[in-house]
Amino acid sequence: MEHERADAAGQEEARKLGVRIRQLRVARRWTQEQLAEHAGVHYKYLGDVERGVRNPALFNIARIARAVW
């Protein structure tokens, strides 16, 4: 039961992160492809992160953050 709560909490955090990344990208008027290129990740991976489908590694979070800021 604890594991299920941790999974649900992690999924919610991944969703929130994705929403924030999308907000920052849109504020820059960048496409997913443009942000992905700047961050050095694949645009499909970035789309999954934005939708909360993927829980990115800290390394990739840092790459995306540097690119969007």
N, C-alpha and C positions, 0 to 999 in steps of 0.2 A: 504494500500500500504506500509506503514512504517513497518507493522507487517511482510509482505512478505519479505521485504529486511532484516529485523532482522533474520527471519528464515533462509534465504539463507546464510547470513553471519555466523550464528551459525553452519549451516551444513558444510560450508567450513572450519571453525575452527575445528570442530570435525574430518573432514577428515585429516587436517594437523596434528592434534594431533595423530591420528591413524598411519599416515605415519611415524612420528617420533618415536613412540613406536616400530613399526616394525623394523625400522633401528637400534635402540638400542638393541632390542632382537636378531636380526640377527648378530649384531656385537659380541654379547656374545655367539653366536652359540647355542642359546636355541630354543627349540620348543615352540609353544604357550602353550602347556601343562606344560612345565617346568616353564615358566614365570608365568603362572596362579597359579601354586602351590606356588611359592615363594611369589606372591602377595596376595594369599588368595581369588582369584576369580575363577569362572568357566572358563574353556578354551574356551567354546563357546561364553561367554560374552566377553572375551578378543579378540577373532576373530572379533566379531561385532565392538568392539572399534577400532581395527586396520583398518577395512574397512570403518570406519566413519558411520556405520549404527546406532550405539548407541552414545548418548551424555552422557558420564559418569558423575556421581556426583563427586564433589570435593574430597570427602572421597576416592572414588575408584581411582581417578587420583593420589592421594597421595600414596595409597597402591602400585600401579603399578610403580610409580616413585621411591619409596624406594627400590622396588625389582630389578629394572633394573639398578639402579645406585649403 
